[in-house]
Amino acid sequence: MIPFPLWARRDFVCRHAQIIKELPPDVAEAHIAQQLKVKRKALKRRGIADQRIEREIRRLEIAIRSAGRDEEVVA
């Protein structure tokens, strides 16, 4: 069970959206990939099912990218 959806963690999403806005595109992509990898590993350690992990990671990525473009987050 994921007690609080990752994509809804506004502080995390906004912080990383701000970071990627300030980076060159290739570095921003690497930053996003690294953050998603860290979150994926944390969820695996908690015993979350792989399908659920991938769904949450996709939603988190959408949230970060949307916030990075100053779009409304819809996951």
PyMOL Python script that loads the backbone (N, CA, C, O; Angstrom):
from pymol import cmd

cmd.read_pdbstr("""\
ATOM      1  N   MET A   1       0.845  -1.187   0.000  1.00  0.00           N
ATOM      2  CA  MET A   1       0.000   0.000   0.000  1.00  0.00           C
ATOM      3  C   MET A   1       0.890   1.251   0.000  1.00  0.00           C
ATOM      4  O   MET A   1       1.875   1.331   0.734  1.00  0.00           O
ATOM      5  N   ILE A   2       0.527   2.194  -0.818  1.00  0.00           N
ATOM      6  CA  ILE A   2       1.244   3.468  -0.853  1.00  0.00           C
ATOM      7  C   ILE A   2       0.376   4.467  -0.098  1.00  0.00           C
ATOM      8  O   ILE A   2      -0.672   4.876  -0.597  1.00  0.00           O
ATOM      9  N   PRO A   3       0.803   4.863   1.102  1.00  0.00           N
ATOM     10  CA  PRO A   3      -0.045   5.684   1.963  1.00  0.00           C
ATOM     11  C   PRO A   3      -0.357   7.073   1.410  1.00  0.00           C
ATOM     12  O   PRO A   3      -1.389   7.656   1.741  1.00  0.00           O
ATOM     13  N   PHE A   4       0.514   7.592   0.584  1.00  0.00           N
ATOM     14  CA  PHE A   4       0.290   8.929   0.041  1.00  0.00           C
ATOM     15  C   PHE A   4       0.863   8.915  -1.360  1.00  0.00           C
ATOM     16  O   PHE A   4       2.074   8.744  -1.507  1.00  0.00           O
ATOM     17  N   PRO A   5       0.063   9.083  -2.393  1.00  0.00           N
ATOM     18  CA  PRO A   5       0.593   8.973  -3.761  1.00  0.00           C
ATOM     19  C   PRO A   5       1.796   9.889  -3.987  1.00  0.00           C
ATOM     20  O   PRO A   5       1.781  11.058  -3.603  1.00  0.00           O
ATOM     21  N   LEU A   6       2.825   9.347  -4.607  1.00  0.00           N
ATOM     22  CA  LEU A   6       4.046  10.107  -4.847  1.00  0.00           C
ATOM     23  C   LEU A   6       3.781  11.375  -5.634  1.00  0.00           C
ATOM     24  O   LEU A   6       4.352  12.423  -5.333  1.00  0.00           O
ATOM     25  N   TRP A   7       2.913  11.291  -6.649  1.00  0.00           N
ATOM     26  CA  TRP A   7       2.674  12.446  -7.505  1.00  0.00           C
ATOM     27  C   TRP A   7       1.987  13.575  -6.754  1.00  0.00           C
ATOM     28  O   TRP A   7       2.005  14.719  -7.210  1.00  0.00           O
ATOM     29  N   ALA A   8       1.388  13.276  -5.623  1.00  0.00           N
ATOM     30  CA  ALA A   8       0.683  14.303  -4.849  1.00  0.00           C
ATOM     31  C   ALA A   8       1.598  14.983  -3.823  1.00  0.00           C
ATOM     32  O   ALA A   8       1.163  15.897  -3.122  1.00  0.00           O
ATOM     33  N   ARG A   9       2.830  14.556  -3.731  1.00  0.00           N
ATOM     34  CA  ARG A   9       3.784  15.178  -2.798  1.00  0.00           C
ATOM     35  C   ARG A   9       4.293  16.473  -3.407  1.00  0.00           C
ATOM     36  O   ARG A   9       5.363  16.522  -4.014  1.00  0.00           O
ATOM     37  N   ARG A  10       3.522  17.489  -3.235  1.00  0.00           N
ATOM     38  CA  ARG A  10       3.713  18.777  -3.893  1.00  0.00           C
ATOM     39  C   ARG A  10       5.110  19.367  -3.704  1.00  0.00           C
ATOM     40  O   ARG A  10       5.708  19.864  -4.659  1.00  0.00           O
ATOM     41  N   ASP A  11       5.629  19.314  -2.483  1.00  0.00           N
ATOM     42  CA  ASP A  11       6.959  19.880  -2.233  1.00  0.00           C
ATOM     43  C   ASP A  11       8.022  19.173  -3.067  1.00  0.00           C
ATOM     44  O   ASP A  11       8.870  19.819  -3.681  1.00  0.00           O
ATOM     45  N   PHE A  12       7.971  17.849  -3.083  1.00  0.00           N
ATOM     46  CA  PHE A  12       8.932  17.075  -3.859  1.00  0.00           C
ATOM     47  C   PHE A  12       8.813  17.404  -5.345  1.00  0.00           C
ATOM     48  O   PHE A  12       9.811  17.671  -6.014  1.00  0.00           O
ATOM     49  N   VAL A  13       7.589  17.382  -5.846  1.00  0.00           N
ATOM     50  CA  VAL A  13       7.344  17.647  -7.270  1.00  0.00           C
ATOM     51  C   VAL A  13       7.812  19.057  -7.634  1.00  0.00           C
ATOM     52  O   VAL A  13       8.515  19.233  -8.629  1.00  0.00           O
ATOM     53  N   CYS A  14       7.437  20.047  -6.854  1.00  0.00           N
ATOM     54  CA  CYS A  14       7.803  21.436  -7.163  1.00  0.00           C
ATOM     55  C   CYS A  14       9.304  21.662  -7.070  1.00  0.00           C
ATOM     56  O   CYS A  14       9.878  22.378  -7.891  1.00  0.00           O
ATOM     57  N   ARG A  15       9.940  21.058  -6.079  1.00  0.00           N
ATOM     58  CA  ARG A  15      11.388  21.215  -5.922  1.00  0.00           C
ATOM     59  C   ARG A  15      12.123  20.669  -7.151  1.00  0.00           C
ATOM     60  O   ARG A  15      13.034  21.313  -7.672  1.00  0.00           O
ATOM     61  N   HIS A  16      11.726  19.491  -7.605  1.00  0.00           N
ATOM     62  CA  HIS A  16      12.417  18.891  -8.749  1.00  0.00           C
ATOM     63  C   HIS A  16      12.014  19.551 -10.066  1.00  0.00           C
ATOM     64  O   HIS A  16      12.810  19.584 -11.005  1.00  0.00           O
ATOM     65  N   ALA A  17      10.823  20.062 -10.149  1.00  0.00           N
ATOM     66  CA  ALA A  17      10.423  20.826 -11.341  1.00  0.00           C
ATOM     67  C   ALA A  17      11.279  22.075 -11.462  1.00  0.00           C
ATOM     68  O   ALA A  17      11.708  22.433 -12.559  1.00  0.00           O
ATOM     69  N   GLN A  18      11.529  22.737 -10.343  1.00  0.00           N
ATOM     70  CA  GLN A  18      12.374  23.931 -10.358  1.00  0.00           C
ATOM     71  C   GLN A  18      13.803  23.584 -10.760  1.00  0.00           C
ATOM     72  O   GLN A  18      14.438  24.312 -11.523  1.00  0.00           O
ATOM     73  N   ILE A  19      14.293  22.482 -10.248  1.00  0.00           N
ATOM     74  CA  ILE A  19      15.654  22.052 -10.586  1.00  0.00           C
ATOM     75  C   ILE A  19      15.776  21.802 -12.089  1.00  0.00           C
ATOM     76  O   ILE A  19      16.727  22.268 -12.716  1.00  0.00           O
ATOM     77  N   ILE A  20      14.825  21.075 -12.669  1.00  0.00           N
ATOM     78  CA  ILE A  20      14.960  20.741 -14.094  1.00  0.00           C
ATOM     79  C   ILE A  20      14.808  21.971 -14.990  1.00  0.00           C
ATOM     80  O   ILE A  20      15.355  22.007 -16.092  1.00  0.00           O
ATOM     81  N   LYS A  21      14.073  22.970 -14.525  1.00  0.00           N
ATOM     82  CA  LYS A  21      13.943  24.206 -15.312  1.00  0.00           C
ATOM     83  C   LYS A  21      15.301  24.898 -15.479  1.00  0.00           C
ATOM     84  O   LYS A  21      15.548  25.566 -16.483  1.00  0.00           O
ATOM     85  N   GLU A  22      16.164  24.729 -14.496  1.00  0.00           N
ATOM     86  CA  GLU A  22      17.453  25.431 -14.467  1.00  0.00           C
ATOM     87  C   GLU A  22      18.580  24.630 -15.113  1.00  0.00           C
ATOM     88  O   GLU A  22      19.703  25.124 -15.215  1.00  0.00           O
ATOM     89  N   LEU A  23      18.304  23.411 -15.548  1.00  0.00           N
ATOM     90  CA  LEU A  23      19.339  22.548 -16.116  1.00  0.00           C
ATOM     91  C   LEU A  23      19.230  22.465 -17.630  1.00  0.00           C
ATOM     92  O   LEU A  23      18.149  22.655 -18.189  1.00  0.00           O
ATOM     93  N   PRO A  24      20.345  22.182 -18.298  1.00  0.00           N
ATOM     94  CA  PRO A  24      20.277  21.890 -19.731  1.00  0.00           C
ATOM     95  C   PRO A  24      19.396  20.640 -19.930  1.00  0.00           C
ATOM     96  O   PRO A  24      19.343  19.790 -19.041  1.00  0.00           O
ATOM     97  N   PRO A  25      18.718  20.516 -21.057  1.00  0.00           N
ATOM     98  CA  PRO A  25      17.784  19.405 -21.273  1.00  0.00           C
ATOM     99  C   PRO A  25      18.350  18.008 -21.000  1.00  0.00           C
ATOM    100  O   PRO A  25      17.678  17.188 -20.375  1.00  0.00           O
ATOM    101  N   ASP A  26      19.561  17.726 -21.454  1.00  0.00           N
ATOM    102  CA  ASP A  26      20.118  16.386 -21.237  1.00  0.00           C
ATOM    103  C   ASP A  26      20.394  16.125 -19.752  1.00  0.00           C
ATOM    104  O   ASP A  26      20.204  15.007 -19.275  1.00  0.00           O
ATOM    105  N   VAL A  27      20.829  17.123 -19.044  1.00  0.00           N
ATOM    106  CA  VAL A  27      21.090  16.983 -17.608  1.00  0.00           C
ATOM    107  C   VAL A  27      19.761  16.878 -16.851  1.00  0.00           C
ATOM    108  O   VAL A  27      19.655  16.128 -15.880  1.00  0.00           O
ATOM    109  N   ALA A  28      18.763  17.623 -17.293  1.00  0.00           N
ATOM    110  CA  ALA A  28      17.432  17.555 -16.667  1.00  0.00           C
ATOM    111  C   ALA A  28      16.853  16.150 -16.812  1.00  0.00           C
ATOM    112  O   ALA A  28      16.273  15.619 -15.865  1.00  0.00           O
ATOM    113  N   GLU A  29      17.007  15.546 -17.987  1.00  0.00           N
ATOM    114  CA  GLU A  29      16.517  14.175 -18.204  1.00  0.00           C
ATOM    115  C   GLU A  29      17.218  13.194 -17.276  1.00  0.00           C
ATOM    116  O   GLU A  29      16.581  12.310 -16.704  1.00  0.00           O
ATOM    117  N   ALA A  30      18.518  13.350 -17.126  1.00  0.00           N
ATOM    118  CA  ALA A  30      19.278  12.477 -16.228  1.00  0.00           C
ATOM    119  C   ALA A  30      18.825  12.661 -14.778  1.00  0.00           C
ATOM    120  O   ALA A  30      18.742  11.696 -14.019  1.00  0.00           O
ATOM    121  N   HIS A  31      18.535  13.904 -14.403  1.00  0.00           N
ATOM    122  CA  HIS A  31      18.073  14.189 -13.042  1.00  0.00           C
ATOM    123  C   HIS A  31      16.727  13.504 -12.777  1.00  0.00           C
ATOM    124  O   HIS A  31      16.533  12.867 -11.742  1.00  0.00           O
ATOM    125  N   ILE A  32      15.816  13.647 -13.719  1.00  0.00           N
ATOM    126  CA  ILE A  32      14.502  13.001 -13.561  1.00  0.00           C
ATOM    127  C   ILE A  32      14.671  11.490 -13.445  1.00  0.00           C
ATOM    128  O   ILE A  32      14.095  10.862 -12.556  1.00  0.00           O
ATOM    129  N   ALA A  33      15.456  10.913 -14.340  1.00  0.00           N
ATOM    130  CA  ALA A  33      15.676   9.462 -14.323  1.00  0.00           C
ATOM    131  C   ALA A  33      16.240   8.999 -12.984  1.00  0.00           C
ATOM    132  O   ALA A  33      15.813   7.975 -12.450  1.00  0.00           O
ATOM    133  N   GLN A  34      17.194   9.747 -12.443  1.00  0.00           N
ATOM    134  CA  GLN A  34      17.795   9.377 -11.159  1.00  0.00           C
ATOM    135  C   GLN A  34      16.776   9.459 -10.024  1.00  0.00           C
ATOM    136  O   GLN A  34      16.719   8.568  -9.177  1.00  0.00           O
ATOM    137  N   GLN A  35      15.978  10.513 -10.004  1.00  0.00           N
ATOM    138  CA  GLN A  35      14.979  10.652  -8.939  1.00  0.00           C
ATOM    139  C   GLN A  35      13.937   9.538  -9.013  1.00  0.00           C
ATOM    140  O   GLN A  35      13.509   9.019  -7.982  1.00  0.00           O
ATOM    141  N   LEU A  36      13.529   9.172 -10.216  1.00  0.00           N
ATOM    142  CA  LEU A  36      12.555   8.089 -10.367  1.00  0.00           C
ATOM    143  C   LEU A  36      13.164   6.756  -9.947  1.00  0.00           C
ATOM    144  O   LEU A  36      12.477   5.918  -9.362  1.00  0.00           O
ATOM    145  N   LYS A  37      14.436   6.556 -10.239  1.00  0.00           N
ATOM    146  CA  LYS A  37      15.128   5.332  -9.834  1.00  0.00           C
ATOM    147  C   LYS A  37      15.166   5.220  -8.307  1.00  0.00           C
ATOM    148  O   LYS A  37      14.927   4.146  -7.755  1.00  0.00           O
ATOM    149  N   VAL A  38      15.463   6.316  -7.638  1.00  0.00           N
ATOM    150  CA  VAL A  38      15.512   6.326  -6.170  1.00  0.00           C
ATOM    151  C   VAL A  38      14.138   5.990  -5.591  1.00  0.00           C
ATOM    152  O   VAL A  38      14.030   5.181  -4.669  1.00  0.00           O
ATOM    153  N   LYS A  39      13.099   6.607  -6.130  1.00  0.00           N
ATOM    154  CA  LYS A  39      11.741   6.346  -5.624  1.00  0.00           C
ATOM    155  C   LYS A  39      11.321   4.906  -5.902  1.00  0.00           C
ATOM    156  O   LYS A  39      10.698   4.263  -5.057  1.00  0.00           O
ATOM    157  N   ARG A  40      11.664   4.397  -7.096  1.00  0.00           N
ATOM    158  CA  ARG A  40      11.323   3.017  -7.462  1.00  0.00           C
ATOM    159  C   ARG A  40      11.968   2.035  -6.466  1.00  0.00           C
ATOM    160  O   ARG A  40      11.310   1.114  -5.985  1.00  0.00           O
ATOM    161  N   LYS A  41      13.252   2.240  -6.166  1.00  0.00           N
ATOM    162  CA  LYS A  41      13.949   1.356  -5.225  1.00  0.00           C
ATOM    163  C   LYS A  41      13.319   1.416  -3.835  1.00  0.00           C
ATOM    164  O   LYS A  41      13.196   0.391  -3.164  1.00  0.00           O
ATOM    165  N   ALA A  42      12.923   2.601  -3.407  1.00  0.00           N
ATOM    166  CA  ALA A  42      12.304   2.752  -2.082  1.00  0.00           C
ATOM    167  C   ALA A  42      10.982   1.987  -2.016  1.00  0.00           C
ATOM    168  O   ALA A  42      10.685   1.342  -1.010  1.00  0.00           O
ATOM    169  N   LEU A  43      10.198   2.058  -3.077  1.00  0.00           N
ATOM    170  CA  LEU A  43       8.919   1.338  -3.093  1.00  0.00           C
ATOM    171  C   LEU A  43       9.144  -0.172  -3.133  1.00  0.00           C
ATOM    172  O   LEU A  43       8.407  -0.926  -2.497  1.00  0.00           O
ATOM    173  N   LYS A  44      10.150  -0.613  -3.874  1.00  0.00           N
ATOM    174  CA  LYS A  44      10.471  -2.048  -3.910  1.00  0.00           C
ATOM    175  C   LYS A  44      10.849  -2.548  -2.513  1.00  0.00           C
ATOM    176  O   LYS A  44      10.434  -3.631  -2.101  1.00  0.00           O
ATOM    177  N   ARG A  45      11.636  -1.755  -1.793  1.00  0.00           N
ATOM    178  CA  ARG A  45      12.030  -2.141  -0.430  1.00  0.00           C
ATOM    179  C   ARG A  45      10.811  -2.289   0.477  1.00  0.00           C
ATOM    180  O   ARG A  45      10.819  -3.094   1.409  1.00  0.00           O
ATOM    181  N   ARG A  46       9.774  -1.519   0.207  1.00  0.00           N
ATOM    182  CA  ARG A  46       8.556  -1.595   1.029  1.00  0.00           C
ATOM    183  C   ARG A  46       7.664  -2.762   0.635  1.00  0.00           C
ATOM    184  O   ARG A  46       6.652  -3.022   1.287  1.00  0.00           O
ATOM    185  N   GLY A  47       8.037  -3.468  -0.435  1.00  0.00           N
ATOM    186  CA  GLY A  47       7.267  -4.635  -0.847  1.00  0.00           C
ATOM    187  C   GLY A  47       6.063  -4.308  -1.723  1.00  0.00           C
ATOM    188  O   GLY A  47       5.141  -5.117  -1.833  1.00  0.00           O
ATOM    189  N   ILE A  48       6.061  -3.150  -2.336  1.00  0.00           N
ATOM    190  CA  ILE A  48       4.956  -2.760  -3.222  1.00  0.00           C
ATOM    191  C   ILE A  48       5.052  -3.578  -4.508  1.00  0.00           C
ATOM    192  O   ILE A  48       6.150  -3.827  -5.007  1.00  0.00           O
ATOM    193  N   ALA A  49       3.927  -3.987  -5.034  1.00  0.00           N
ATOM    194  CA  ALA A  49       3.880  -4.770  -6.276  1.00  0.00           C
ATOM    195  C   ALA A  49       4.452  -3.963  -7.442  1.00  0.00           C
ATOM    196  O   ALA A  49       4.243  -2.754  -7.539  1.00  0.00           O
ATOM    197  N   ASP A  50       5.180  -4.656  -8.326  1.00  0.00           N
ATOM    198  CA  ASP A  50       5.835  -3.991  -9.456  1.00  0.00           C
ATOM    199  C   ASP A  50       4.869  -3.173 -10.306  1.00  0.00           C
ATOM    200  O   ASP A  50       5.193  -2.053 -10.701  1.00  0.00           O
ATOM    201  N   GLN A  51       3.702  -3.710 -10.589  1.00  0.00           N
ATOM    202  CA  GLN A  51       2.722  -2.985 -11.415  1.00  0.00           C
ATOM    203  C   GLN A  51       2.313  -1.678 -10.740  1.00  0.00           C
ATOM    204  O   GLN A  51       2.188  -0.648 -11.402  1.00  0.00           O
ATOM    205  N   ARG A  52       2.110  -1.718  -9.455  1.00  0.00           N
ATOM    206  CA  ARG A  52       1.725  -0.520  -8.698  1.00  0.00           C
ATOM    207  C   ARG A  52       2.874   0.491  -8.675  1.00  0.00           C
ATOM    208  O   ARG A  52       2.654   1.697  -8.790  1.00  0.00           O
ATOM    209  N   ILE A  53       4.100  -0.014  -8.527  1.00  0.00           N
ATOM    210  CA  ILE A  53       5.271   0.858  -8.530  1.00  0.00           C
ATOM    211  C   ILE A  53       5.357   1.601  -9.854  1.00  0.00           C
ATOM    212  O   ILE A  53       5.531   2.819  -9.874  1.00  0.00           O
ATOM    213  N   GLU A  54       5.236   0.877 -10.955  1.00  0.00           N
ATOM    214  CA  GLU A  54       5.368   1.516 -12.264  1.00  0.00           C
ATOM    215  C   GLU A  54       4.276   2.557 -12.498  1.00  0.00           C
ATOM    216  O   GLU A  54       4.526   3.600 -13.102  1.00  0.00           O
ATOM    217  N   ARG A  55       3.076   2.272 -12.021  1.00  0.00           N
ATOM    218  CA  ARG A  55       1.979   3.248 -12.143  1.00  0.00           C
ATOM    219  C   ARG A  55       2.312   4.519 -11.361  1.00  0.00           C
ATOM    220  O   ARG A  55       2.128   5.627 -11.864  1.00  0.00           O
ATOM    221  N   GLU A  56       2.800   4.359 -10.135  1.00  0.00           N
ATOM    222  CA  GLU A  56       3.148   5.521  -9.311  1.00  0.00           C
ATOM    223  C   GLU A  56       4.321   6.303  -9.902  1.00  0.00           C
ATOM    224  O   GLU A  56       4.327   7.534  -9.885  1.00  0.00           O
ATOM    225  N   ILE A  57       5.303   5.587 -10.417  1.00  0.00           N
ATOM    226  CA  ILE A  57       6.465   6.250 -11.013  1.00  0.00           C
ATOM    227  C   ILE A  57       6.043   7.039 -12.254  1.00  0.00           C
ATOM    228  O   ILE A  57       6.500   8.165 -12.455  1.00  0.00           O
ATOM    229  N   ARG A  58       5.183   6.462 -13.080  1.00  0.00           N
ATOM    230  CA  ARG A  58       4.667   7.182 -14.259  1.00  0.00           C
ATOM    231  C   ARG A  58       3.948   8.458 -13.847  1.00  0.00           C
ATOM    232  O   ARG A  58       4.158   9.517 -14.438  1.00  0.00           O
ATOM    233  N   ARG A  59       3.107   8.350 -12.838  1.00  0.00           N
ATOM    234  CA  ARG A  59       2.358   9.520 -12.363  1.00  0.00           C
ATOM    235  C   ARG A  59       3.290  10.586 -11.784  1.00  0.00           C
ATOM    236  O   ARG A  59       3.086  11.782 -11.989  1.00  0.00           O
ATOM    237  N   LEU A  60       4.305  10.135 -11.066  1.00  0.00           N
ATOM    238  CA  LEU A  60       5.275  11.073 -10.501  1.00  0.00           C
ATOM    239  C   LEU A  60       6.028  11.792 -11.623  1.00  0.00           C
ATOM    240  O   LEU A  60       6.230  13.004 -11.558  1.00  0.00           O
ATOM    241  N   GLU A  61       6.437  11.053 -12.640  1.00  0.00           N
ATOM    242  CA  GLU A  61       7.141  11.664 -13.764  1.00  0.00           C
ATOM    243  C   GLU A  61       6.267  12.690 -14.473  1.00  0.00           C
ATOM    244  O   GLU A  61       6.734  13.777 -14.814  1.00  0.00           O
ATOM    245  N   ILE A  62       5.011  12.353 -14.693  1.00  0.00           N
ATOM    246  CA  ILE A  62       4.072  13.296 -15.322  1.00  0.00           C
ATOM    247  C   ILE A  62       3.941  14.553 -14.471  1.00  0.00           C
ATOM    248  O   ILE A  62       3.940  15.665 -14.998  1.00  0.00           O
ATOM    249  N   ALA A  63       3.831  14.379 -13.160  1.00  0.00           N
ATOM    250  CA  ALA A  63       3.681  15.523 -12.260  1.00  0.00           C
ATOM    251  C   ALA A  63       4.903  16.441 -12.312  1.00  0.00           C
ATOM    252  O   ALA A  63       4.762  17.662 -12.377  1.00  0.00           O
ATOM    253  N   ILE A  64       6.097  15.855 -12.281  1.00  0.00           N
ATOM    254  CA  ILE A  64       7.322  16.667 -12.319  1.00  0.00           C
ATOM    255  C   ILE A  64       7.432  17.398 -13.647  1.00  0.00           C
ATOM    256  O   ILE A  64       7.710  18.596 -13.679  1.00  0.00           O
ATOM    257  N   ARG A  65       7.215  16.679 -14.743  1.00  0.00           N
ATOM    258  CA  ARG A  65       7.328  17.310 -16.063  1.00  0.00           C
ATOM    259  C   ARG A  65       6.274  18.408 -16.257  1.00  0.00           C
ATOM    260  O   ARG A  65       6.568  19.463 -16.820  1.00  0.00           O
ATOM    261  N   SER A  66       5.065  18.158 -15.795  1.00  0.00           N
ATOM    262  CA  SER A  66       4.001  19.161 -15.925  1.00  0.00           C
ATOM    263  C   SER A  66       4.331  20.403 -15.105  1.00  0.00           C
ATOM    264  O   SER A  66       4.180  21.529 -15.579  1.00  0.00           O
ATOM    265  N   ALA A  67       4.779  20.190 -13.884  1.00  0.00           N
ATOM    266  CA  ALA A  67       5.144  21.327 -13.022  1.00  0.00           C
ATOM    267  C   ALA A  67       6.342  22.074 -13.600  1.00  0.00           C
ATOM    268  O   ALA A  67       6.452  23.291 -13.451  1.00  0.00           O
ATOM    269  N   GLY A  68       7.231  21.346 -14.256  1.00  0.00           N
ATOM    270  CA  GLY A  68       8.385  21.971 -14.881  1.00  0.00           C
ATOM    271  C   GLY A  68       8.007  22.857 -16.054  1.00  0.00           C
ATOM    272  O   GLY A  68       8.757  23.755 -16.435  1.00  0.00           O
ATOM    273  N   ARG A  69       6.838  22.596 -16.621  1.00  0.00           N
ATOM    274  CA  ARG A  69       6.324  23.423 -17.717  1.00  0.00           C
ATOM    275  C   ARG A  69       5.241  24.375 -17.220  1.00  0.00           C
ATOM    276  O   ARG A  69       4.574  25.042 -18.012  1.00  0.00           O
ATOM    277  N   ASP A  70       5.073  24.429 -15.897  1.00  0.00           N
ATOM    278  CA  ASP A  70       4.050  25.275 -15.272  1.00  0.00           C
ATOM    279  C   ASP A  70       2.646  24.906 -15.730  1.00  0.00           C
ATOM    280  O   ASP A  70       1.792  25.776 -15.900  1.00  0.00           O
ATOM    281  N   GLU A  71       2.412  23.613 -15.927  1.00  0.00           N
ATOM    282  CA  GLU A  71       1.094  23.140 -16.296  1.00  0.00           C
ATOM    283  C   GLU A  71       0.403  22.605 -15.050  1.00  0.00           C
ATOM    284  O   GLU A  71       1.048  22.271 -14.056  1.00  0.00           O
ATOM    285  N   GLU A  72      -0.906  22.533 -15.123  1.00  0.00           N
ATOM    286  CA  GLU A  72      -1.654  21.933 -14.033  1.00  0.00           C
ATOM    287  C   GLU A  72      -1.368  20.445 -14.022  1.00  0.00           C
ATOM    288  O   GLU A  72      -1.361  19.807 -15.075  1.00  0.00           O
ATOM    289  N   VAL A  73      -1.133  19.883 -12.844  1.00  0.00           N
ATOM    290  CA  VAL A  73      -0.815  18.468 -12.721  1.00  0.00           C
ATOM    291  C   VAL A  73      -2.080  17.655 -12.728  1.00  0.00           C
ATOM    292  O   VAL A  73      -2.943  17.828 -11.867  1.00  0.00           O
ATOM    293  N   VAL A  74      -2.199  16.758 -13.706  1.00  0.00           N
ATOM    294  CA  VAL A  74      -3.322  15.836 -13.800  1.00  0.00           C
ATOM    295  C   VAL A  74      -2.741  14.449 -14.002  1.00  0.00           C
ATOM    296  O   VAL A  74      -2.186  14.154 -15.060  1.00  0.00           O
ATOM    297  N   ALA A  75      -2.864  13.596 -12.994  1.00  0.00           N
ATOM    298  CA  ALA A  75      -2.251  12.271 -13.113  1.00  0.00           C
ATOM    299  C   ALA A  75      -3.282  11.188 -13.154  1.00  0.00           C
ATOM    300  O   ALA A  75      -2.937  10.010 -13.252  1.00  0.00           O
TER     301      ALA A  75
END
""", "prot")
cmd.dss("prot")
cmd.show_as("cartoon", "prot")
cmd.util.cbc("prot")
cmd.orient("prot")
